[in-house]
Amino acid sequence: MSDSPGAGSWLESGRPSGSEYDAAIGERLAGRNPHGEADFVERLSRGRSRAGDGFRPEAVAVLDGGCGTGRVGIELARRGFDVTGADSDPRMLEAAKQKAPKLPWVLGDLASVQLGRTFDAIVLAGNVLIFVGRGHEAAVVRNLARLLAPGGCLVAGFQLTPGGLSLAEYDALAAASGLTLVERWATWDAEPFAPNGQYAVSVHDNQPAAYDGASMAGQDEKLRLALVEDEPLYRDLLRIALDQRPGLEVVAAYGDADSALDGIASVNPDVAMLDIDLGSGINGVQLGIKLRRHLPRLAVVLLSNHGDPEFVSSLPEEARGGWSYLLKKSVNDVDILGRTISGAAAGLTVLDPQLVAGLRGRARKPGLLARLTPRQTEILELIAQGYSNAAIAERLVLAEKSVENQINLLYQQLEIDRATSGVQPRVKAVLTYLDEMRP
């Protein structure tokens, strides 16, 4: 397999390429199962198919990252999977195209390649992560995480050698990109992994872990933000202000919805900050929905001069996480801005504090919120504003464990089942709060 160029990468290694690589792999796999990786991906995909739905490989989009001459991708395509291959070595890709000319083969660096779609599984076979080159693994993992569909997984197999990428390092890189380890095996044949093993196949999901409230300033990698604002002067001022915030990088700014729809996929931001009122054409809410169809992991922060969060309750339930609502007057408040953007990027629903204060004065509908104690209501309002457990504890002068206990009781009172709900419990709690506080 080949992959993205970096120090010590495949392109610089002098190893065989193209048809020479095919011949070398054929010799190495003589007498062995040549399709262990494809078998693994098929078993994994079958296991993840929902009961009663049946398994349809054509519905599973797979990216063969560092695909080389296409051995894994071609076999998966033969079995019916929707396969795309990507590699940085043109000779490798040429060999792949000759064997399977109808499949999409993309020349590009895995650290930056943009494919205009997301994938249910991304497979890195044949020591791809080893040949990326030391120091380049983080950029590769981060970009591939962005290419995963909701609930998708990154599957990587590589040798464990002294001085090379360790499993602890890899897991940390994956966690920093929002991925969670769910399986680890010693081989593609799913033999049990032993700590002293020399090879590992790891499966990381992109389901977000519980939000820990980390601020933008504490992040090792900057959040990439795209801005859509129709007023030119305010757009320029806002871009300058956001670029000065620690942990943020404004990668694009657009003046209308059409420009954003045309260009935003090419910059692949983590967060889109959208003015709700974009003048003529679709508004910011409608734009956010369209963008999320193309970039499912995109977090959306809506900007408005008016406190009206009704849009959240009208969104499909599976799309509500990662949407936040910020009043324009709050942009200059570092704490509010940080909670809103970081919370949205973590898949939460975060509301401007002034909006929460306005809801507080409304008469409640009879419902689940009536079950909450005053302290639990206070905690729920802080959750809605994007506060982490630790920040809530500090604000209310409570032990963090006490806050955790109160939140668990709060979930019970709101009938939120964390074991079966497909929605993050903090998001579900905020949506319940919004729904019952509406007039």
BAMAR-30694 format. One record per residue (C-alpha): residue in three letters; x, y, z. Coordinates in nm, 3 decimals. Example, Ala and Ser with C-alpha at 12.3 -4.5 7.8 and 13.67 -1.06 7.14 Angstrom:
<rs>
 residu       X       Y       Z
    ALA   1.230  -0.450   0.780
    SER   1.367  -0.106   0.714
</rs>
This chain:
<rs>
 residu       X       Y       Z
    MET   0.000   0.000   0.000
    SER   0.101   0.359  -0.058
    ASP  -0.016   0.673   0.110
    SER   0.039   1.039   0.181
    PRO   0.387   1.183   0.147
    GLY   0.584   1.276   0.455
    ALA   0.925   1.225   0.607
    GLY   1.000   0.861   0.556
    SER   0.694   0.816   0.341
    TRP   0.634   0.553   0.076
    LEU   0.720   0.793  -0.205
    GLU   1.060   0.855  -0.049
    SER   1.127   0.495   0.054
    GLY   1.246   0.356  -0.279
    ARG   1.011   0.059  -0.244
    PRO   0.844  -0.101  -0.548
    SER   0.555   0.081  -0.709
    GLY   0.287  -0.001  -0.963
    SER   0.310  -0.344  -1.124
    GLU   0.637  -0.414  -0.938
    TYR   0.450  -0.368  -0.610
    ASP   0.175  -0.604  -0.729
    ALA   0.434  -0.871  -0.801
    ALA   0.602  -0.825  -0.461
    ILE   0.269  -0.848  -0.278
    GLY   0.177  -1.160  -0.477
    GLU   0.495  -1.331  -0.360
    ARG   0.445  -1.224   0.001
    LEU   0.086  -1.350   0.013
    ALA   0.155  -1.679  -0.163
    GLY  -0.031  -1.957   0.018
    ARG  -0.216  -1.709   0.240
    ASN  -0.559  -1.544   0.223
    PRO  -0.504  -1.243  -0.003
    HIS  -0.832  -1.080   0.102
    GLY  -0.810  -1.073   0.480
    GLU  -0.871  -0.699   0.489
    ALA  -1.182  -0.726   0.269
    ASP  -1.311  -1.013   0.483
    PHE  -1.261  -0.801   0.794
    VAL  -1.448  -0.502   0.649
    GLU  -1.735  -0.722   0.534
    ARG  -1.767  -0.889   0.876
    LEU  -1.755  -0.550   1.045
    SER  -2.017  -0.402   0.812
    ARG  -2.250  -0.699   0.853
    GLY  -2.223  -0.672   1.228
    ARG  -2.312  -0.303   1.216
    SER  -2.616  -0.346   0.992
    ARG  -2.933  -0.292   1.189
    ALA  -3.137  -0.600   1.279
    GLY  -3.422  -0.652   1.035
    ASP  -3.273  -0.424   0.772
    GLY  -3.068  -0.694   0.606
    PHE  -2.715  -0.633   0.483
    ARG  -2.672  -0.441   0.159
    PRO  -2.305  -0.385   0.071
    GLU  -2.399  -0.135  -0.199
    ALA  -2.526   0.092   0.080
    VAL  -2.185   0.090   0.253
    ALA  -1.946   0.357   0.127
    VAL  -1.580   0.259   0.175
    LEU  -1.268   0.467   0.123
    ASP  -0.958   0.258   0.058
    GLY  -0.701   0.505   0.191
    GLY  -0.349   0.460   0.060
    CYS  -0.507   0.213  -0.182
    GLY  -0.189   0.136  -0.376
    THR  -0.274  -0.082  -0.674
    GLY  -0.625  -0.142  -0.543
    ARG  -0.604  -0.495  -0.404
    VAL  -0.841  -0.427  -0.111
    GLY  -1.072  -0.179  -0.282
    ILE  -1.119  -0.392  -0.593
    GLU  -1.211  -0.696  -0.385
    LEU  -1.461  -0.495  -0.178
    ALA  -1.613  -0.357  -0.497
    ARG  -1.642  -0.710  -0.634
    ARG  -1.845  -0.793  -0.325
    GLY  -2.079  -0.502  -0.394
    PHE  -1.942  -0.225  -0.172
    ASP  -1.943   0.139  -0.287
    VAL  -1.565   0.189  -0.307
    THR  -1.339   0.489  -0.368
    GLY  -0.961   0.459  -0.367
    ALA  -0.713   0.737  -0.284
    ASP  -0.335   0.735  -0.303
    SER  -0.049   0.981  -0.351
    ASP   0.154   0.758  -0.584
    PRO   0.047   0.803  -0.950
    ARG   0.213   0.475  -1.057
    MET   0.012   0.285  -0.800
    LEU  -0.311   0.448  -0.912
    GLU  -0.235   0.379  -1.276
    ALA  -0.204   0.009  -1.196
    ALA  -0.532   0.022  -1.003
    LYS  -0.708   0.195  -1.292
    GLN  -0.587  -0.067  -1.538
    LYS  -0.735  -0.344  -1.323
    ALA  -1.063  -0.164  -1.235
    PRO  -1.118   0.130  -1.471
    LYS  -1.478   0.191  -1.358
    LEU  -1.392   0.255  -0.995
    PRO  -1.309   0.610  -0.877
    TRP  -0.936   0.637  -0.808
    VAL  -0.823   0.971  -0.663
    LEU  -0.468   1.106  -0.660
    GLY  -0.415   1.296  -0.337
    ASP  -0.250   1.331   0.002
    LEU  -0.455   1.166   0.277
    ALA  -0.376   1.462   0.502
    SER  -0.566   1.702   0.277
    VAL  -0.759   1.516   0.006
    GLN  -1.121   1.633  -0.034
    LEU  -1.361   1.389  -0.196
    GLY  -1.694   1.574  -0.181
    ARG  -1.861   1.295   0.018
    THR  -1.837   1.097   0.340
    PHE  -1.777   0.728   0.402
    ASP  -1.916   0.461   0.634
    ALA  -1.575   0.298   0.662
    ILE  -1.224   0.417   0.584
    VAL  -0.968   0.139   0.556
    LEU  -0.594   0.190   0.599
    ALA  -0.437  -0.146   0.518
    GLY  -0.079  -0.246   0.445
    ASN   0.094  -0.019   0.702
    VAL  -0.040   0.300   0.551
    LEU   0.010   0.487   0.879
    ILE   0.371   0.372   0.898
    PHE   0.455   0.510   0.555
    VAL   0.287   0.842   0.619
    GLY   0.608   0.941   0.794
    ARG   0.662   1.037   1.157
    GLY   0.499   1.367   1.246
    HIS   0.241   1.350   0.966
    GLU   0.005   1.098   1.125
    ALA  -0.203   1.362   1.307
    ALA  -0.293   1.549   0.989
    VAL  -0.391   1.223   0.815
    VAL  -0.612   1.101   1.101
    ARG  -0.773   1.444   1.139
    ASN  -0.862   1.470   0.771
    LEU  -0.991   1.115   0.748
    ALA  -1.210   1.172   1.055
    ARG  -1.372   1.459   0.867
    LEU  -1.451   1.223   0.580
    LEU  -1.639   0.977   0.803
    ALA  -2.018   0.969   0.794
    PRO  -2.205   0.977   1.129
    GLY  -2.152   0.640   1.294
    GLY  -1.871   0.556   1.051
    CYS  -1.542   0.396   1.146
    LEU  -1.172   0.423   1.070
    VAL  -1.005   0.081   1.036
    ALA  -0.626   0.075   1.038
    GLY  -0.372  -0.204   1.052
    PHE   0.000  -0.143   1.104
    GLN   0.315  -0.295   1.249
    LEU   0.430  -0.203   1.599
    THR   0.803  -0.135   1.593
    PRO   1.046   0.044   1.829
    GLY   1.048   0.413   1.746
    GLY   0.744   0.379   1.521
    LEU   0.385   0.487   1.576
    SER   0.262   0.330   1.900
    LEU  -0.094   0.234   1.978
    ALA  -0.106   0.487   2.261
    GLU  -0.002   0.762   2.019
    TYR  -0.249   0.648   1.757
    ASP  -0.537   0.631   2.006
    ALA  -0.452   0.982   2.127
    LEU  -0.451   1.116   1.768
    ALA  -0.784   0.946   1.703
    ALA  -0.936   1.084   2.023
    ALA  -0.819   1.436   1.932
    SER  -1.009   1.395   1.604
    GLY  -1.329   1.285   1.778
    LEU  -1.281   0.909   1.728
    THR  -1.329   0.641   1.994
    LEU  -1.159   0.300   2.001
    VAL  -1.418   0.020   1.983
    GLU  -1.221  -0.287   1.867
    ARG  -0.861  -0.403   1.843
    TRP  -0.730  -0.727   1.694
    ALA  -0.392  -0.886   1.629
    THR  -0.461  -0.960   1.261
    TRP  -0.712  -0.896   0.985
    ASP  -0.839  -1.247   1.061
    ALA  -0.959  -1.109   1.397
    GLU  -0.718  -1.301   1.617
    PRO  -0.719  -1.170   1.978
    PHE  -0.479  -0.883   2.040
    ALA  -0.200  -0.924   2.295
    PRO  -0.022  -0.620   2.449
    ASN   0.317  -0.745   2.330
    GLY   0.196  -0.808   1.975
    GLN   0.383  -0.687   1.669
    TYR   0.077  -0.591   1.463
    ALA  -0.263  -0.440   1.542
    VAL  -0.588  -0.377   1.356
    SER  -0.783  -0.100   1.527
    VAL  -1.140   0.016   1.473
    HIS  -1.227   0.370   1.584
    ASP  -1.579   0.512   1.567
    ASN  -1.661   0.876   1.508
    GLN  -1.934   0.880   1.772
    PRO  -1.843   1.176   1.995
    ALA  -1.733   1.106   2.348
    ALA  -1.894   1.291   2.635
    TYR  -1.822   1.665   2.612
    ASP  -1.566   1.774   2.868
    GLY  -1.609   2.144   2.810
    ALA  -1.256   2.202   2.684
    SER  -1.209   2.559   2.574
    MET  -1.081   2.660   2.233
    ALA  -0.765   2.793   2.396
    GLY  -0.687   2.447   2.533
    GLN  -0.702   2.266   2.201
    ASP  -0.384   2.144   2.035
    GLU  -0.541   2.184   1.691
    LYS  -0.736   2.489   1.582
    LEU  -1.100   2.460   1.489
    ARG  -1.146   2.553   1.123
    LEU  -1.435   2.795   1.082
    ALA  -1.621   2.922   0.775
    LEU  -1.821   3.243   0.806
    VAL  -2.132   3.340   0.606
    GLU  -2.248   3.699   0.658
    ASP  -2.410   3.920   0.394
    GLU  -2.307   4.257   0.541
    PRO  -1.952   4.323   0.407
    LEU  -1.826   4.550   0.685
    TYR  -1.956   4.330   0.966
    ARG  -1.823   4.021   0.786
    ASP  -1.472   4.170   0.771
    LEU  -1.481   4.285   1.134
    LEU  -1.612   3.947   1.248
    ARG  -1.348   3.759   1.054
    ILE  -1.071   3.966   1.212
    ALA  -1.219   3.920   1.560
    LEU  -1.259   3.544   1.520
    ASP  -0.911   3.498   1.377
    GLN  -0.768   3.656   1.691
    ARG  -0.934   3.397   1.916
    PRO  -0.704   3.119   2.045
    GLY  -0.797   2.783   1.897
    LEU  -0.979   2.926   1.594
    GLU  -0.883   2.966   1.230
    VAL  -1.119   3.131   0.982
    VAL  -1.063   2.937   0.659
    ALA  -1.328   3.107   0.444
    ALA  -1.579   3.393   0.450
    TYR  -1.879   3.417   0.217
    GLY  -2.131   3.693   0.148
    ASP  -2.427   3.478   0.046
    ALA  -2.568   3.126   0.062
    ASP  -2.489   3.036  -0.300
    SER  -2.119   3.117  -0.259
    ALA  -2.105   2.910   0.058
    LEU  -2.275   2.613  -0.106
    ASP  -2.033   2.631  -0.398
    GLY  -1.713   2.669  -0.199
    ILE  -1.741   2.538   0.154
    ALA  -1.677   2.169   0.074
    SER  -1.335   2.257  -0.068
    VAL  -1.220   2.406   0.266
    ASN  -1.392   2.139   0.479
    PRO  -1.439   2.344   0.799
    ASP  -1.519   2.205   1.143
    VAL  -1.768   2.484   1.213
    ALA  -1.984   2.713   0.998
    MET  -2.099   3.040   1.153
    LEU  -2.407   3.155   0.962
    ASP  -2.605   3.477   0.984
    ILE  -2.971   3.378   0.996
    ASP  -3.079   3.675   0.784
    LEU  -2.884   3.651   0.458
    GLY  -3.102   3.889   0.258
    SER  -3.253   3.743  -0.058
    GLY  -3.258   3.369  -0.112
    ILE  -3.243   3.105   0.158
    ASN  -3.176   3.200   0.520
    GLY  -2.902   3.076   0.750
    VAL  -3.112   2.795   0.895
    GLN  -3.193   2.657   0.551
    LEU  -2.830   2.699   0.446
    GLY  -2.713   2.507   0.753
    ILE  -2.944   2.216   0.670
    LYS  -2.813   2.204   0.312
    LEU  -2.450   2.219   0.425
    ARG  -2.502   1.939   0.675
    ARG  -2.630   1.713   0.397
    HIS  -2.292   1.745   0.224
    LEU  -2.079   1.768   0.540
    PRO  -2.258   1.562   0.809
    ARG  -1.996   1.635   1.075
    LEU  -2.015   2.012   1.024
    ALA  -2.106   2.209   1.337
    VAL  -2.336   2.507   1.282
    VAL  -2.345   2.828   1.486
    LEU  -2.632   3.060   1.393
    LEU  -2.589   3.434   1.439
    SER  -2.887   3.658   1.501
    ASN  -2.986   3.999   1.633
    HIS  -3.300   3.845   1.779
    GLY  -3.350   3.577   2.044
    ASP  -3.562   3.319   1.862
    PRO  -3.442   2.956   1.885
    GLU  -3.760   2.801   1.742
    PHE  -3.566   2.655   1.449
    VAL  -3.399   2.395   1.675
    SER  -3.723   2.224   1.768
    SER  -3.829   2.202   1.404
    LEU  -3.513   2.022   1.287
    PRO  -3.516   1.644   1.241
    GLU  -3.406   1.491   1.571
    GLU  -3.095   1.326   1.426
    ALA  -2.978   1.664   1.289
    ARG  -3.016   1.874   1.602
    GLY  -2.682   1.802   1.765
    GLY  -2.404   2.039   1.668
    TRP  -2.635   2.340   1.622
    SER  -2.584   2.646   1.840
    TYR  -2.748   2.987   1.862
    LEU  -2.547   3.302   1.931
    LEU  -2.663   3.662   1.950
    LYS  -2.440   3.900   1.755
    LYS  -2.395   4.117   2.063
    SER  -2.230   3.820   2.239
    VAL  -1.955   3.764   1.982
    ASN  -1.713   3.986   2.176
    ASP  -1.759   3.784   2.496
    VAL  -1.470   3.536   2.491
    ASP  -1.633   3.289   2.730
    ILE  -1.969   3.279   2.551
    LEU  -1.804   3.254   2.210
    GLY  -1.579   2.971   2.327
    ARG  -1.861   2.767   2.481
    THR  -2.084   2.816   2.179
    ILE  -1.829   2.716   1.914
    SER  -1.661   2.438   2.114
    GLY  -1.998   2.299   2.221
    ALA  -2.129   2.291   1.864
    ALA  -1.806   2.124   1.746
    ALA  -1.859   1.859   2.017
    GLY  -2.206   1.784   1.877
    LEU  -2.404   1.974   2.141
    THR  -2.684   2.229   2.121
    VAL  -2.575   2.552   2.291
    LEU  -2.790   2.862   2.344
    ASP  -2.691   3.223   2.406
    PRO  -2.718   3.308   2.780
    GLN  -2.949   3.602   2.708
    LEU  -3.183   3.369   2.525
    VAL  -3.188   3.132   2.824
    ALA  -3.258   3.426   3.053
    GLY  -3.553   3.523   2.833
    LEU  -3.694   3.171   2.844
    ARG  -3.661   3.165   3.222
    GLY  -3.939   3.419   3.258
    ARG  -4.190   3.220   3.053
    ALA  -4.459   3.010   3.209
    ARG  -4.382   2.640   3.170
    LYS  -4.609   2.394   3.000
    PRO  -4.714   2.106   3.223
    GLY  -4.463   1.836   3.142
    LEU  -4.130   1.677   3.222
    LEU  -3.960   1.998   3.338
    ALA  -4.209   2.025   3.623
    ARG  -4.042   1.718   3.777
    LEU  -3.711   1.895   3.821
    THR  -3.596   2.050   4.145
    PRO  -3.487   2.417   4.137
    ARG  -3.123   2.302   4.149
    GLN  -3.173   2.062   3.858
    THR  -3.343   2.336   3.657
    GLU  -3.048   2.564   3.728
    ILE  -2.806   2.295   3.609
    LEU  -3.014   2.232   3.296
    GLU  -2.999   2.602   3.208
    LEU  -2.620   2.595   3.240
    ILE  -2.602   2.282   3.023
    ALA  -2.805   2.473   2.763
    GLN  -2.540   2.747   2.773
    GLY  -2.262   2.498   2.700
    TYR  -2.109   2.468   3.047
    SER  -1.916   2.148   3.124
    ASN  -1.971   1.958   3.448
    ALA  -1.656   2.109   3.596
    ALA  -1.763   2.462   3.497
    ILE  -2.110   2.407   3.643
    ALA  -1.954   2.287   3.969
    GLU  -1.732   2.595   3.987
    ARG  -2.019   2.835   3.908
    LEU  -2.256   2.680   4.165
    VAL  -1.983   2.611   4.424
    LEU  -2.054   2.239   4.425
    ALA  -1.840   1.929   4.406
    GLU  -1.815   1.798   4.049
    LYS  -1.938   1.458   4.166
    SER  -2.249   1.626   4.307
    VAL  -2.312   1.790   3.968
    GLU  -2.274   1.454   3.793
    ASN  -2.525   1.297   4.032
    GLN  -2.773   1.578   3.974
    ILE  -2.737   1.545   3.596
    ASN  -2.800   1.170   3.617
    LEU  -3.118   1.239   3.817
    LEU  -3.211   1.510   3.568
    TYR  -3.185   1.263   3.280
    GLN  -3.407   1.020   3.465
    GLN  -3.670   1.285   3.530
    LEU  -3.665   1.388   3.163
    GLU  -3.692   1.020   3.059
    ILE  -3.367   1.025   2.865
    ASP  -3.235   0.673   2.809
    ARG  -2.864   0.710   2.741
    ALA  -2.830   0.343   2.650
    THR  -3.072   0.347   2.358
    SER  -3.113   0.709   2.250
    GLY  -2.934   0.800   1.928
    VAL  -2.912   1.161   2.049
    GLN  -2.643   1.286   2.289
    PRO  -2.818   1.316   2.631
    ARG  -2.712   1.679   2.679
    VAL  -2.866   1.761   2.342
    LYS  -3.184   1.573   2.429
    ALA  -3.210   1.759   2.760
    VAL  -3.171   2.100   2.592
    LEU  -3.428   2.011   2.325
    THR  -3.675   1.906   2.593
    TYR  -3.608   2.235   2.771
    LEU  -3.672   2.434   2.453
    ASP  -3.983   2.239   2.360
    GLU  -4.151   2.283   2.698
    MET  -4.051   2.650   2.734
    ARG  -4.207   2.748   2.402
    PRO  -4.525   2.959   2.435
</rs>
